[in-house]
Amino acid sequence: MEANDPAGPGPASRPRGVVPRTVLGLESISRAITGVLAAVAALLVIGMIGATVFEIFMRRVMNAPQIWVGDVSFMLNGAVFMLAAGWALHQNAHVRIDVFSNHFPPRFYAGLQAAFYLCAVAPALVIGTKSAFDKALRAFERDSVQTASAWEPLIWPFLAVLTVGLAALVMAAITTGLRRILDAFGGATHGA
């Protein structure tokens, strides 16, 4: 099969070896899941804007402020942030300070990133995800409400969404770290 064959990519562009193909497959799955969650986050932004516009109308025009809008905006904002975090990692849209790393050789930098994602970021996120899951489950079992609010909404749906976002971010961190290992050893097309 030629490289420009419409039936698919040529042999030179295909990853060689089981490990690179597996890593790229996992990364593809992670990108798809985080992409769906980012799309949900975008829809939640629309909901947050709608709630804010509704509150402005009710407060300014009807002179009837709503008690629930602040809590809904707070929860939607947190959900948007967490649901889009994994996608941002895959898109390299996260904040980083690269004053020194711009001067590193690419393979060394990829290895450094792999170590950071797999040895620091992913384990910390796993702990955070477990904690968020436990809190969401406990809040669900107890019908816990947001006590800092006059409206006092149930808190478990918000905590459950945070857990989903954190779990997707764990998956993104692991697949990014694995991909960086491939990059450190010459990329996916050279085997690992």
N, C-alpha and C positions, 0 to 999 in steps of 0.2 A: 504494500500500500504506500503510495507516494505521500509526501508531507502535505501537498496541496490537493489531495484526493478529497472530493466532497463527502465521501463515506465516513471520514473521520480523520483524526490527526495521525501523522506519520509516526513510525517507531521512535524517531529521535525525540519527539515531544512527549511521549508516554513515560510515566514514571516506571522505573525498573525496580523490581523487587517487591516482595509482599509488604514490607514495612512502609515504604513510601506510599504505596497505593492505599494501604490501610489508613495512614495518617491523613492523606488527602481526602479519603472518603469520610473520615470522622470530621474533618474540617468542613467539608461540604454540608454534612448533616447539621453541624453546629451553626454554620452560616444561614442555613434555611430556617432553623428554629429561631435564631436571634432576629432574623429578618421579619418573620411573622410577628414576633413580640414587639419589634420596633414599629411595625405597621399598627398594631394595637395601641401602642404608646401615642402614635400620631393621631389616632382617633380620640384618645383620651384628652389630648391637647384641645381638640375641637370642643369636647364636653366641658373642659375647664374654662375655655373662652365663653362658651354659652352660659355657664353658671355665673360667670363674672358679669356679662352683659345683662343677664336677667336681674342680678342683684343691683346693678346700677340703675336699671329701669325702675325696679320696685322701690328703691331708696329715694331716687331723685324725682321720679314722676308720680309714683303712687304714695310716697311717704310711708312705706311699709317695708322696712328692712327685713330680710329673711335670716333666720337664726342658723340655717343649715349650710349656707354658701361657703362660709369660711372653712368649715370642716371638709366639705366636699372638695374645695380647691386644694387644701392641704393634702388630702389623701390622693387626689388625682396627680398632683405635682410629684409626690413621692413615687407613685406608681409609674409615671412617665419616665422619671429618672432611672428607676431600677429596671424597667422592662427594656429600655433602650441601651443599657450599659454594655451588654454582650455584643450587640451590633456595633456600637461605637468602638469597642476593642478590635473587632474584626476589620473595621474600616480605618483603623489607625486614627480615629477622631478623638481619642482621649488626650488629656493634657499630659505633657511630659517635658522635662527640662533636659535638653540634649546639648548642653554647652560643650561637654567633653566627648560624648559619644559620637558626635559628628566626625571626630578625628580618628575613631577606631577603625581598623580594617573590618570590612563587612562580615566576614565569617566569624571573627572574634566577637563582634557586636551581637551577631545572631546567637552565638553560644552563651553570651552574657545574658541576653534576653531570655533564652530558654531556661537557664538556671534560675533567673528571677521569677519567671512565671510559674515554673514547676516546683520550685523549692520555697518560695515566699508567698506569692500572690495566691496560688490555688489552695494551699493548705489553710491560709488565713480565711479565704472565702468559704471553704468547706465548713470551718468552725462557725462562721457567721451565718451560713445557710442552715446549719443544724440548729443554731440558737433561734433563728427566725422561725423555722418550722415548729420547734418546741413551743415558742410563744404563741404562734398562730393556733396550734392545736389546743393549748391550754385556754386561750381566749375563746375558742369555739366551744369547748366543753363547759366553760363557766358562763357563757354569754356575756363576756366582758364588754364594757363600753368605754369610750374615750372620756375619762373623768375630767380632763382639762377643758371640756367643752360644755356649754350650756345645753346644746342639743343632745349630747351623749349618744352618738351612734355606736353600733356594734363595731368593734375594732378588728375582729378576725378576718373579714374580707381584705382589708388593707394589708394586714400582716401576711396573709396567704399570697397576695400579689407580690409583695416584697420577697417572699421565699422563692416564688417562681423566677423572678428577675435575678435573684442571687444564684439560683441553680443554673440558669442559662449563662450567667457570667462565669461561674466555675467551669462550665463546659467550654466556653470561649477561651478562658485562660489556659486550660489544659491543651486544647487543640492548637492554640497559638504557640505555646511552649514546644509542643511536639513538632510543629511546622518549623520553628526556629532551629530545632536540632537538625532537621533536614537541610535547612539553609546553611548551617554551620559546617555541614559535611559536603557541601557542594550542590545543594538543591535537590529537588525531587526527581529530576531526570537522571541523576548520576547514581542513584541507589543509596542505601544507608547501611 
